[in-house]
Amino acid sequence: TDRADPAEAAAILFARHYAEQLDHYDPESLKNLRQYYRDAQVAEILAQVRAITLGSLAGNTLDAVLGRLRRNRVSAT
């Protein structure tokens, strides 16, 4: 069947919630994860989501800096 695994769905929803709230997530969302995962697994999911968020923010920042540098070089010529 094409039904989503409830544990996987809970992890995806948590990751989405975390990304939208930028580390100001609802503690109930972690409680929900613990219905499906052990504490060590929840800690790993949280660490992975934080790493993905950090990578995304760093990438966006670097992209913005590079974009500004490129525009400044073009406008200076």
Solvent accessible surface area in square Angstrom, and as a share of the most:
residue,aa,sasa,rsa
1,T,165,0.96
2,D,153,0.79
3,R,210,0.77
4,A,79,0.61
5,D,76,0.39
6,P,81,0.51
7,A,19,0.15
8,E,96,0.43
9,A,34,0.26
10,A,5,0.04
11,A,18,0.14
12,I,101,0.52
13,L,107,0.53
14,F,4,0.02
15,A,35,0.27
16,R,154,0.56
17,H,50,0.22
18,Y,8,0.03
19,A,55,0.43
20,E,112,0.50
21,Q,75,0.33
22,L,93,0.46
23,D,71,0.37
24,H,150,0.67
25,Y,45,0.17
26,D,69,0.36
27,P,101,0.63
28,E,103,0.46
29,S,22,0.14
30,L,23,0.11
31,K,123,0.52
32,N,56,0.29
33,L,0,0.00
34,R,119,0.43
35,Q,131,0.58
36,Y,96,0.36
37,Y,49,0.18
38,R,167,0.61
39,D,96,0.50
40,A,74,0.57
41,Q,61,0.27
42,V,3,0.01
43,A,60,0.46
44,E,100,0.45
45,I,28,0.14
46,L,23,0.11
47,A,58,0.45
48,Q,94,0.42
49,V,12,0.07
50,R,106,0.39
51,A,63,0.49
52,I,125,0.63
53,T,20,0.12
54,L,125,0.62
55,G,45,0.44
56,S,58,0.37
57,L,86,0.43
58,A,54,0.42
59,G,37,0.35
60,N,95,0.49
61,T,85,0.50
62,L,105,0.52
63,D,93,0.48
64,A,55,0.42
65,V,72,0.41
66,L,65,0.32
67,G,14,0.13
68,R,165,0.60
69,L,84,0.42
70,R,139,0.51
71,R,162,0.59
72,N,94,0.48
73,R,172,0.63
74,V,110,0.63
75,S,90,0.58
76,A,87,0.68
77,T,151,0.88
